[in-house]
Amino acid sequence: MPARGRSREQRVPDFFIVGHEKSGTSALDLMLKRHPQIFMPEVKEQKFFAPELRSRFGMRATPGRPTTLEGYLALFASARPDQRAGEASPQYLRSHDAAKRIAAVQPAARIIAILREPASFLRSLHLQNISNNYESERDLRKALALEQERREGRRIPRRCASPAALMYSEHVRYVEQLSRFHAVFAPEQVLTLIYEEFRADNDATVRRVLRFLDVDESVPIETVETKPLKAVRFMQLKYLSDAARVARRNPAAASSIGRAVNALTPAALRRDAVRRTWRRVVNTEPAPPDQELMLELRRRFKPQVLELSEYLGRDLVTLWGYEHID
């Protein structure tokens, strides 16, 4: 994706929120969109610079996400000259080539990464994968045990749009991921945030980001709380509900099942109040974390936490509660 060949008038993004998923990227995206000196596309997760991590079901499954450089840059055409233009695609951090692709188009880009304590991150990611219909194994321990088979292309759920999302342990190779960006961008162009600090003090973290982007940090920015993740009680009912919702919002991407569900559902049952009740039937509150598994994961990933602490020059061992993990 070289920079040559594009029109001089096309606006190139100035910054990228590169990840991770379930680490506050959605909240940060929404908060930055409220700043008058920042422009971001309405649709999050363009994934343009990580085409290998886009949906394997093609463009019908990902409307609003261009696949050409010209189409991608057109997303930023409305940005004013006095605005910083940016986008948030949390998949970029785990992509092996996104850093190089971004640097080829915008070598002056500013990069924002958000990292989360590994065990809680993987638990949340697993719940999200289930909610996205990527994951069919509702037990995290069993899902982790399936990684090797899935790496070999086996035991991939039929509805999983991105099998790479199921490689859980690969998501927490934090130093390797950051190194890819530091290899092509100067240190002052890369800002690494810690999710737990963002959660503890939204305002201070956002002010830090605004300073990093060289925009007015005194502008009041309302704190954003994204919806808490739900667990799925009935997988098949959720699939039917999701298929019907896609059919209503994007008929071009509708499955035959989604169209059939909508056709057979009386209009009265498609009202918002009924759908909210239906969601309460399909979803439930997540079960408490399996503390034995969480301890096993922290033991497993402590070497990565130690490595990251040294790499960033800060004590994440204590911050993430790993000091007493043997």
NUSE-380568 format. One record per residue (C-alpha): x, y, z; residue in three letters; residue number from 1. Coordinates in steps of 0.5 Angstrom, whole numbers. Layout:
% residues N
+-------+-------+-------+------+-----+
:    px :    py :    pz : type : seq :
+-------+-------+-------+------+-----+
:     X :     Y :     Z :  Ala : NUM :
...
+-------+-------+-------+------+-----+
% end
This chain:
% residues 326
+-------+-------+-------+------+-----+
:    px :    py :    pz : type : seq :
+-------+-------+-------+------+-----+
:     0 :     0 :     0 :  Met :   1 :
:     5 :     5 :    -2 :  Pro :   2 :
:     3 :    13 :    -1 :  Ala :   3 :
:     5 :    14 :    -9 :  Arg :   4 :
:    -1 :    14 :   -14 :  Gly :   5 :
:    -6 :    18 :    -9 :  Arg :   6 :
:    -9 :    25 :   -11 :  Ser :   7 :
:    -6 :    30 :    -7 :  Arg :   8 :
:   -12 :    33 :    -4 :  Glu :   9 :
:   -14 :    26 :    -1 :  Gln :  10 :
:   -13 :    27 :     7 :  Arg :  11 :
:    -9 :    22 :    10 :  Val :  12 :
:   -10 :    20 :    18 :  Pro :  13 :
:    -5 :    23 :    23 :  Asp :  14 :
:    -6 :    18 :    28 :  Phe :  15 :
:    -9 :    11 :    29 :  Phe :  16 :
:   -11 :     7 :    36 :  Ile :  17 :
:    -8 :     0 :    34 :  Val :  18 :
:   -11 :    -4 :    40 :  Gly :  19 :
:   -12 :    -8 :    44 :  His :  20 :
:   -20 :   -11 :    43 :  Glu :  21 :
:   -23 :   -11 :    50 :  Lys :  22 :
:   -18 :    -6 :    53 :  Ser :  23 :
:   -22 :     1 :    52 :  Gly :  24 :
:   -21 :     3 :    45 :  Thr :  25 :
:   -29 :     4 :    44 :  Ser :  26 :
:   -29 :     8 :    50 :  Ala :  27 :
:   -23 :    12 :    47 :  Leu :  28 :
:   -26 :    12 :    40 :  Asp :  29 :
:   -32 :    15 :    42 :  Leu :  30 :
:   -29 :    20 :    47 :  Met :  31 :
:   -24 :    23 :    42 :  Leu :  32 :
:   -30 :    24 :    37 :  Lys :  33 :
:   -33 :    29 :    41 :  Arg :  34 :
:   -27 :    33 :    41 :  His :  35 :
:   -28 :    39 :    36 :  Pro :  36 :
:   -20 :    38 :    33 :  Gln :  37 :
:   -21 :    31 :    32 :  Ile :  38 :
:   -24 :    27 :    26 :  Phe :  39 :
:   -25 :    20 :    26 :  Met :  40 :
:   -30 :    16 :    21 :  Pro :  41 :
:   -37 :    14 :    24 :  Glu :  42 :
:   -35 :     6 :    23 :  Val :  43 :
:   -30 :     4 :    28 :  Lys :  44 :
:   -25 :    -2 :    26 :  Glu :  45 :
:   -24 :    -1 :    19 :  Gln :  46 :
:   -18 :    -6 :    19 :  Lys :  47 :
:   -16 :    -3 :    12 :  Phe :  48 :
:    -8 :    -4 :    14 :  Phe :  49 :
:   -10 :   -11 :    17 :  Ala :  50 :
:   -13 :   -15 :    11 :  Pro :  51 :
:   -11 :   -21 :    13 :  Glu :  52 :
:   -16 :   -20 :    20 :  Leu :  53 :
:   -22 :   -18 :    16 :  Arg :  54 :
:   -28 :   -22 :    15 :  Ser :  55 :
:   -27 :   -29 :    11 :  Arg :  56 :
:   -34 :   -28 :     9 :  Phe :  57 :
:   -32 :   -22 :     5 :  Gly :  58 :
:   -35 :   -15 :     4 :  Met :  59 :
:   -42 :   -17 :     5 :  Arg :  60 :
:   -41 :   -18 :    12 :  Ala :  61 :
:   -37 :   -11 :    13 :  Thr :  62 :
:   -41 :    -6 :    10 :  Pro :  63 :
:   -38 :     1 :    10 :  Gly :  64 :
:   -30 :    -1 :    10 :  Arg :  65 :
:   -27 :     0 :     4 :  Pro :  66 :
:   -22 :    -5 :     1 :  Thr :  67 :
:   -18 :     0 :    -4 :  Thr :  68 :
:   -13 :     6 :    -1 :  Leu :  69 :
:   -17 :    11 :    -5 :  Glu :  70 :
:   -24 :     9 :    -2 :  Gly :  71 :
:   -20 :     9 :     5 :  Tyr :  72 :
:   -18 :    16 :     5 :  Leu :  73 :
:   -24 :    18 :     2 :  Ala :  74 :
:   -27 :    17 :     9 :  Leu :  75 :
:   -23 :    23 :    12 :  Phe :  76 :
:   -25 :    27 :     6 :  Ala :  77 :
:   -29 :    31 :    11 :  Ser :  78 :
:   -24 :    33 :    16 :  Ala :  79 :
:   -22 :    40 :    17 :  Arg :  80 :
:   -15 :    42 :    16 :  Pro :  81 :
:   -15 :    44 :    23 :  Asp :  82 :
:   -17 :    37 :    25 :  Gln :  83 :
:   -13 :    31 :    27 :  Arg :  84 :
:   -16 :    25 :    23 :  Ala :  85 :
:   -15 :    18 :    26 :  Gly :  86 :
:   -18 :    12 :    26 :  Glu :  87 :
:   -19 :     6 :    31 :  Ala :  88 :
:   -18 :    -1 :    29 :  Ser :  89 :
:   -16 :    -6 :    35 :  Pro :  90 :
:   -14 :   -11 :    30 :  Gln :  91 :
:    -7 :    -7 :    28 :  Tyr :  92 :
:    -3 :    -9 :    34 :  Leu :  93 :
:    -4 :   -16 :    33 :  Arg :  94 :
:    -3 :   -16 :    25 :  Ser :  95 :
:     4 :   -18 :    23 :  His :  96 :
:     4 :   -13 :    18 :  Asp :  97 :
:     0 :    -7 :    19 :  Ala :  98 :
:     5 :    -3 :    22 :  Ala :  99 :
:     9 :    -3 :    16 :  Lys : 100 :
:     3 :    -2 :    12 :  Arg : 101 :
:     1 :     5 :    16 :  Ile : 102 :
:     8 :     7 :    16 :  Ala : 103 :
:     8 :     7 :     8 :  Ala : 104 :
:     2 :    11 :     7 :  Val : 105 :
:     3 :    16 :    13 :  Gln : 106 :
:    11 :    16 :    16 :  Pro : 107 :
:     9 :    21 :    21 :  Ala : 108 :
:     3 :    17 :    24 :  Ala : 109 :
:     2 :    17 :    32 :  Arg : 110 :
:     0 :    11 :    34 :  Ile : 111 :
:    -4 :     9 :    41 :  Ile : 112 :
:    -4 :     2 :    44 :  Ala : 113 :
:    -8 :     0 :    50 :  Ile : 114 :
:    -5 :    -6 :    54 :  Leu : 115 :
:    -9 :   -10 :    59 :  Arg : 116 :
:    -7 :   -15 :    64 :  Glu : 117 :
:    -7 :   -22 :    60 :  Pro : 118 :
:   -12 :   -26 :    64 :  Ala : 119 :
:   -17 :   -21 :    65 :  Ser : 120 :
:   -16 :   -19 :    58 :  Phe : 121 :
:   -17 :   -26 :    55 :  Leu : 122 :
:   -23 :   -28 :    59 :  Arg : 123 :
:   -26 :   -22 :    56 :  Ser : 124 :
:   -24 :   -23 :    49 :  Leu : 125 :
:   -27 :   -30 :    50 :  His : 126 :
:   -34 :   -27 :    52 :  Leu : 127 :
:   -33 :   -22 :    46 :  Gln : 128 :
:   -32 :   -28 :    41 :  Asn : 129 :
:   -38 :   -32 :    44 :  Ile : 130 :
:   -42 :   -26 :    43 :  Ser : 131 :
:   -39 :   -24 :    36 :  Asn : 132 :
:   -41 :   -32 :    34 :  Asn : 133 :
:   -34 :   -33 :    33 :  Tyr : 134 :
:   -33 :   -38 :    39 :  Glu : 135 :
:   -37 :   -44 :    40 :  Ser : 136 :
:   -34 :   -47 :    46 :  Glu : 137 :
:   -37 :   -43 :    52 :  Arg : 138 :
:   -31 :   -46 :    57 :  Asp : 139 :
:   -25 :   -41 :    57 :  Leu : 140 :
:   -20 :   -47 :    59 :  Arg : 141 :
:   -23 :   -51 :    53 :  Lys : 142 :
:   -23 :   -46 :    48 :  Ala : 143 :
:   -15 :   -45 :    50 :  Leu : 144 :
:   -14 :   -52 :    49 :  Ala : 145 :
:   -17 :   -52 :    42 :  Leu : 146 :
:   -11 :   -47 :    40 :  Glu : 147 :
:    -7 :   -52 :    36 :  Gln : 148 :
:   -12 :   -55 :    33 :  Glu : 149 :
:   -15 :   -49 :    30 :  Arg : 150 :
:    -8 :   -46 :    28 :  Arg : 151 :
:    -8 :   -52 :    24 :  Glu : 152 :
:   -15 :   -50 :    21 :  Gly : 153 :
:   -19 :   -55 :    25 :  Arg : 154 :
:   -25 :   -54 :    30 :  Arg : 155 :
:   -26 :   -47 :    27 :  Ile : 156 :
:   -33 :   -45 :    28 :  Pro : 157 :
:   -37 :   -45 :    22 :  Arg : 158 :
:   -40 :   -38 :    23 :  Arg : 159 :
:   -33 :   -35 :    26 :  Cys : 160 :
:   -31 :   -29 :    21 :  Ala : 161 :
:   -24 :   -29 :    24 :  Ser : 162 :
:   -21 :   -35 :    26 :  Pro : 163 :
:   -15 :   -31 :    28 :  Ala : 164 :
:   -19 :   -28 :    34 :  Ala : 165 :
:   -19 :   -35 :    37 :  Leu : 166 :
:   -11 :   -36 :    38 :  Met : 167 :
:   -12 :   -33 :    45 :  Tyr : 168 :
:    -5 :   -33 :    47 :  Ser : 169 :
:    -2 :   -30 :    41 :  Glu : 170 :
:    -6 :   -24 :    43 :  His : 171 :
:    -2 :   -23 :    49 :  Val : 172 :
:     5 :   -22 :    46 :  Arg : 173 :
:     5 :   -15 :    48 :  Tyr : 174 :
:    13 :   -14 :    47 :  Val : 175 :
:    13 :   -17 :    40 :  Glu : 176 :
:     7 :   -13 :    38 :  Gln : 177 :
:    10 :    -6 :    40 :  Leu : 178 :
:    16 :    -8 :    37 :  Ser : 179 :
:    13 :    -8 :    30 :  Arg : 180 :
:    11 :    -1 :    31 :  Phe : 181 :
:    17 :     1 :    34 :  His : 182 :
:    21 :    -1 :    28 :  Ala : 183 :
:    18 :     3 :    24 :  Val : 184 :
:    16 :     9 :    28 :  Phe : 185 :
:    20 :    14 :    33 :  Ala : 186 :
:    19 :    13 :    40 :  Pro : 187 :
:    16 :    19 :    41 :  Glu : 188 :
:    10 :    17 :    36 :  Gln : 189 :
:     8 :    11 :    40 :  Val : 190 :
:     4 :    12 :    46 :  Leu : 191 :
:     3 :     6 :    50 :  Thr : 192 :
:    -3 :     6 :    55 :  Leu : 193 :
:    -5 :     1 :    61 :  Ile : 194 :
:   -13 :    -1 :    61 :  Tyr : 195 :
:   -13 :    -1 :    68 :  Glu : 196 :
:   -10 :     6 :    69 :  Glu : 197 :
:   -15 :     8 :    64 :  Phe : 198 :
:   -21 :     5 :    67 :  Arg : 199 :
:   -19 :     8 :    74 :  Ala : 200 :
:   -18 :    15 :    71 :  Asp : 201 :
:   -21 :    16 :    64 :  Asn : 202 :
:   -20 :    24 :    64 :  Asp : 203 :
:   -13 :    24 :    66 :  Ala : 204 :
:   -12 :    18 :    61 :  Thr : 205 :
:   -16 :    22 :    55 :  Val : 206 :
:   -12 :    29 :    57 :  Arg : 207 :
:    -5 :    25 :    56 :  Arg : 208 :
:    -8 :    23 :    49 :  Val : 209 :
:   -10 :    30 :    47 :  Leu : 210 :
:    -3 :    32 :    49 :  Arg : 211 :
:     0 :    27 :    45 :  Phe : 212 :
:    -4 :    29 :    39 :  Leu : 213 :
:    -2 :    36 :    40 :  Asp : 214 :
:   -10 :    38 :    41 :  Val : 215 :
:   -13 :    43 :    46 :  Asp : 216 :
:   -13 :    38 :    52 :  Glu : 217 :
:   -17 :    44 :    56 :  Ser : 218 :
:   -24 :    42 :    52 :  Val : 219 :
:   -29 :    38 :    56 :  Pro : 220 :
:   -30 :    31 :    54 :  Ile : 221 :
:   -35 :    27 :    57 :  Glu : 222 :
:   -33 :    20 :    60 :  Thr : 223 :
:   -36 :    15 :    56 :  Val : 224 :
:   -38 :     8 :    59 :  Glu : 225 :
:   -39 :     3 :    54 :  Thr : 226 :
:   -44 :    -3 :    55 :  Lys : 227 :
:   -42 :    -8 :    60 :  Pro : 228 :
:   -41 :   -15 :    56 :  Leu : 229 :
:   -46 :   -20 :    57 :  Lys : 230 :
:   -46 :   -28 :    57 :  Ala : 231 :
:   -50 :   -32 :    52 :  Val : 232 :
:   -55 :   -36 :    55 :  Arg : 233 :
:   -58 :   -40 :    49 :  Phe : 234 :
:   -53 :   -40 :    43 :  Met : 235 :
:   -58 :   -42 :    37 :  Gln : 236 :
:   -63 :   -37 :    40 :  Leu : 237 :
:   -57 :   -31 :    39 :  Lys : 238 :
:   -55 :   -33 :    32 :  Tyr : 239 :
:   -63 :   -33 :    30 :  Leu : 240 :
:   -63 :   -26 :    33 :  Ser : 241 :
:   -57 :   -24 :    30 :  Asp : 242 :
:   -59 :   -26 :    23 :  Ala : 243 :
:   -65 :   -22 :    24 :  Ala : 244 :
:   -62 :   -16 :    26 :  Arg : 245 :
:   -57 :   -16 :    20 :  Val : 246 :
:   -63 :   -17 :    15 :  Ala : 247 :
:   -66 :   -11 :    18 :  Arg : 248 :
:   -60 :    -7 :    18 :  Arg : 249 :
:   -57 :    -9 :    12 :  Asn : 250 :
:   -61 :   -13 :     7 :  Pro : 251 :
:   -55 :   -14 :     2 :  Ala : 252 :
:   -51 :   -18 :     8 :  Ala : 253 :
:   -57 :   -22 :    10 :  Ala : 254 :
:   -57 :   -29 :    11 :  Ser : 255 :
:   -63 :   -34 :     8 :  Ser : 256 :
:   -64 :   -35 :    16 :  Ile : 257 :
:   -65 :   -28 :    17 :  Gly : 258 :
:   -69 :   -26 :    12 :  Arg : 259 :
:   -74 :   -32 :    14 :  Ala : 260 :
:   -74 :   -30 :    21 :  Val : 261 :
:   -76 :   -23 :    20 :  Asn : 262 :
:   -81 :   -25 :    15 :  Ala : 263 :
:   -84 :   -30 :    20 :  Leu : 264 :
:   -84 :   -25 :    26 :  Thr : 265 :
:   -90 :   -21 :    26 :  Pro : 266 :
:   -89 :   -14 :    26 :  Ala : 267 :
:   -91 :   -13 :    34 :  Ala : 268 :
:   -86 :   -18 :    36 :  Leu : 269 :
:   -81 :   -13 :    32 :  Arg : 270 :
:   -82 :    -7 :    37 :  Arg : 271 :
:   -76 :    -5 :    41 :  Asp : 272 :
:   -79 :    -7 :    47 :  Ala : 273 :
:   -80 :   -14 :    45 :  Val : 274 :
:   -73 :   -14 :    42 :  Arg : 275 :
:   -70 :   -12 :    49 :  Arg : 276 :
:   -74 :   -17 :    53 :  Thr : 277 :
:   -72 :   -22 :    48 :  Trp : 278 :
:   -64 :   -20 :    49 :  Arg : 279 :
:   -66 :   -21 :    56 :  Arg : 280 :
:   -68 :   -28 :    55 :  Val : 281 :
:   -62 :   -30 :    50 :  Val : 282 :
:   -57 :   -26 :    54 :  Asn : 283 :
:   -55 :   -27 :    62 :  Thr : 284 :
:   -50 :   -24 :    67 :  Glu : 285 :
:   -43 :   -27 :    66 :  Pro : 286 :
:   -41 :   -32 :    71 :  Ala : 287 :
:   -35 :   -30 :    76 :  Pro : 288 :
:   -28 :   -31 :    73 :  Pro : 289 :
:   -26 :   -38 :    75 :  Asp : 290 :
:   -20 :   -36 :    80 :  Gln : 291 :
:   -16 :   -43 :    79 :  Glu : 292 :
:   -16 :   -42 :    71 :  Leu : 293 :
:   -14 :   -34 :    72 :  Met : 294 :
:    -8 :   -36 :    77 :  Leu : 295 :
:    -6 :   -41 :    72 :  Glu : 296 :
:    -6 :   -36 :    66 :  Leu : 297 :
:    -2 :   -31 :    71 :  Arg : 298 :
:     3 :   -36 :    72 :  Arg : 299 :
:     3 :   -38 :    65 :  Arg : 300 :
:     4 :   -30 :    62 :  Phe : 301 :
:     8 :   -28 :    68 :  Lys : 302 :
:    14 :   -28 :    64 :  Pro : 303 :
:    11 :   -24 :    58 :  Gln : 304 :
:     9 :   -19 :    64 :  Val : 305 :
:    16 :   -19 :    66 :  Leu : 306 :
:    19 :   -18 :    59 :  Glu : 307 :
:    14 :   -12 :    58 :  Leu : 308 :
:    15 :    -8 :    65 :  Ser : 309 :
:    23 :    -8 :    62 :  Glu : 310 :
:    21 :    -6 :    55 :  Tyr : 311 :
:    17 :     0 :    58 :  Leu : 312 :
:    21 :     1 :    64 :  Gly : 313 :
:    15 :     1 :    69 :  Arg : 314 :
:    13 :    -4 :    74 :  Asp : 315 :
:     7 :    -7 :    71 :  Leu : 316 :
:     8 :   -13 :    75 :  Val : 317 :
:     6 :   -10 :    81 :  Thr : 318 :
:     0 :    -6 :    78 :  Leu : 319 :
:    -3 :   -12 :    75 :  Trp : 320 :
:    -2 :   -16 :    81 :  Gly : 321 :
:     4 :   -21 :    79 :  Tyr : 322 :
:     9 :   -20 :    85 :  Glu : 323 :
:     6 :   -26 :    89 :  His : 324 :
:     5 :   -30 :    83 :  Ile : 325 :
:    10 :   -36 :    83 :  Asp : 326 :
+-------+-------+-------+------+-----+
% end
